[in-house]
Amino acid sequence: MTAPHDDLLRAFARYEDALMGGDVEVLDELFEDSSETVRSDGGATLVGHGHISAFRAGRPAAPRRWLERVHVQDVSSDVHRNPVVTVMVAESVRPDGSTGVQTQVWRRAEGRWTVMTAHVSSAPPAPAPSLPADADLGAVWRVAPADLEHGTSAAGRADVPSVARGLPLAGVGIAVKDLFAVAGQRTGAGNPAWLAQAEVETVDAAALTSFLTAGAHVEGVAHTDELAFSLAGTNVHHGTPPNAAAPGRITGGSTSGPAAAVAAGLADLALGTDTAGSVRVPASYCGLYGLRTTHDAVSRAGLVGLAPSFDTVGVLTRGGPLLASAVETLLPEQDVTTVDRLVVVPALLELAEPDVRLAVEAALLALSVRTGIPVETAGEVGPGALESWFAAFRTLQQAEAWETHGAFVQAHPGAFEPAVEERFLAGSAVTETDVARAQATITQARTTLARLLPHGTVLALPSTSSVAPRTDAGPAEIDLTRAATLRLTCLASLGGLPALSVPTPRVGSLPVGLCLVAAPGQDRTLVDLATGGTL
């Protein structure tokens, strides 16, 4: 993906390091030594290398910043189609939340890239996403904060209990997906018929216990898609949660209510599940970090499951530091591996809409520049293999979903949204032969993925095929989006792999996720790669 621009990106990385370190000598080297070189910002325009150098020498190092997106566009090329003049636009965020954009025109001469024109601009911190005062929070919470002993209202956080002070998650409010046992509450699983027959839980789910022991508290129990068998976040019984990060658009599911709560600042951390993308999709649509943990790395005790071969526990946060703290609390001990390869698979990129693909590539370039890790293209997986893997995943997921909940679905005809009920019923038609064939295909897929992802290699792909559909999108559009996105999300699911959706890409003003996937047990490696040094 970056081969024609490798030398340019290395030069740009040197520029960033020199700028943060106040290394005027390197900056002078990287700016074209010409009387026509231009450097401009909101205050003044300097023309000529000497004037720019004097300006640099008279100012301190630039404030620390975090590259989020890097866009590269060639202006001219040589006879061998190698770029000669290229425009680079880099978007960054600073510690105070303000943002910056630097636009540079680079020219290659005698094998060396230098800046011939540069413009820098900045903007104050943008307001955090929030919901209007009249937002329907009933579509977010099944058990609202006011109805929980330790919850807080939207008006403000409760004081941190003395027993929690000093603990790593002290004061952190959790939106718990309504699939996890919460002591003193019933588990509703997104379906009124399920809630009606549920008994009050006497102990918390194991994953929730880990967070509570670390000082966190339950902010509320948030809605889920019915029995987690959807990626839309639209629930016919409870409504569609509002998406503060993309007003008028769905949150995605099935960890829909928890994602909505975190995106709106109603909770700090979401505890969710991910079978086929149920953490990664809401993370992408709501502009959040969303981690699907390695299969079986976190106990699922006290969780209403769907397809045990693929079910995992996941978390969502607005920022990287809290994600890192949550992972330290939730996951067992793991080695953090040094990542030396970022890999893209063209067939996976092609599954996303063109504007999503460009946004993901810009975020990936920023990650590459920030970390110094090159991006390589891998051709081991083609469209045909991906389609057969998806078919096998869907077959086994439906079969296990029916085995898990078929008796309940049969006993409650008409109790589910028709599309969800149809998915369950499809599982009833899966034969033992179908399951055996699907398992054989998945075994082959895991072998291929193991070769593609040795320790130290991370696969990058779009978290979703599109931005969040509008809330008034029809069933056909929702199904089409779901089908395209599932072909991306099922890869980590069928491999039992950790996957992290990172909220740095943007399509216009809308969020979308860059997904990072690694070998089993490399959850902490992914989090460290994506959040190390975050502001």
Helices and strands as residue ranges (DSSP letters): G 3-5, H 6-21, H 24-30, E 38-40, E 45-47, H 49-57, E 66-77, E 83-93, E 99-109, E 112-123, G 137-139, E 141-143, G 145-147, G 162-164, E 173-177, H 192-197, H 206-213, E 217-222, G 226-228, H 256-263, E 269-274, H 280-286, E 289-292, E 312-317, H 320-330, E 341-344, H 346-349, H 354-371, E 375-377, H 383-411, H 418-428, H 432-452, E 457-462, H 475-495, E 499-502, E 506-507, E 510-511, E 514-517, H 523-531
